[in-house]
Amino acid sequence: MSSLHPPLIEHRDDLGSRMGMWIFLFTEMFFFGGLFIVYTVYRSIYPGEFHAAALHLNTVTGAINTCVLITSSLTVSLALAAMQSGKRNRALGLLGVTMALALLFLGNKLAEWDHKIITNLYPGSDLMLTLSHGYILYFGLYFFLTGLHALHLIIGFVLLTICFFRIQSGAINTDRNALLVNSSLYWHLVDLIWIFLFPLLYLIP
């Protein structure tokens, strides 16, 4: 006897979800672009103080973190390609490497923040209140911009973790991988933002 109820039809809109992610990424770039403009304007007003304040940053640590994030963008792209090719174990391994690199970046950034806090180079510290307005602006922007980027990195890490376990369970596979695609795009945004932040904060005299 045939069922009186029609079979359930799964509704999927992978193209729509990807378009939505691209729109979101563009709004994020406009947001950070505005912050970069604010930073550039203040740097042009206080060039000497911004340059002197930037000397307190560790350029080597910033360069290492840049290499870490660029490498993580490569590994997440390779993980997506592996998943789309049906190579589940390779995708899991590459995604695990991406997540480890994310933790390495965050660990380096936390160590850098900790050093600034120990040396009283953070907004509101007793030492900071004795410095000129340019110094205060620089470190205020430094903590705000790098903190906002770290928040995005943590969100990206959570998304990649979800993808990792959904690949393990089979919920993400060769045919169903929109979440992994969108999470990879988000991770590339995290990388791109840092590529702008690194020269702005660490390199430009």
Phi, psi and omega in degrees: 000126182285151180288144178281347183259132179292152179297145179291134179251122181284128178264120179233140178224069182298320179295319179295320180293323179291320177297319177299320178295318178298319178298317178299317181296321178295321178294323177295320179294321176297319180297309180292326176301320176297320178294322178296323178295317177302314179299315182296321179296312180295327178294325178289334179279322181238062185297318182294313182292321179296320179295314180295321180293322181296336179294342178281351178274153179266103182297326180297315178298317178298320179293320178298316179296326177296315178297321180298314182290321178298318178296321180293327176295323177294314183292325179288327176293318178293325177296317178296316179298320179295318180295318180292338177268001179084012181266079189297312183295321177295319178299317179297317180297315181292324177293323176297320177297317179301316180293323177294320178294324177298317179294324177296315177301312183296322178297317177297319180293319178297322178295322179293315177299319181299319179296320179295321180292318179298322181271010177064026177260065177217154183303131177092354180288160180299319179295318183297326181291343179268351183270170182287167184298325180297318177299314182299317179296317183299309184288331173297313178292323179300309182292323181293311183293314181289328177292319178295321177295319179298323177298316178297321179297318179296318177299316178298320178298317178298316179298317179294324177296317177300316178300319181302311182287330177286330172293317179301320183280347181092358179293329171255125181216194183300322183270330183244094182218024182299321180297319179293321178299311182292323178294323177295318177299317179298320181294324176296326175298314179303317179295315183297318179300316180294325179299329174279321183294319185302307179292324181299313186273327191252329194250320185292121183289000000 
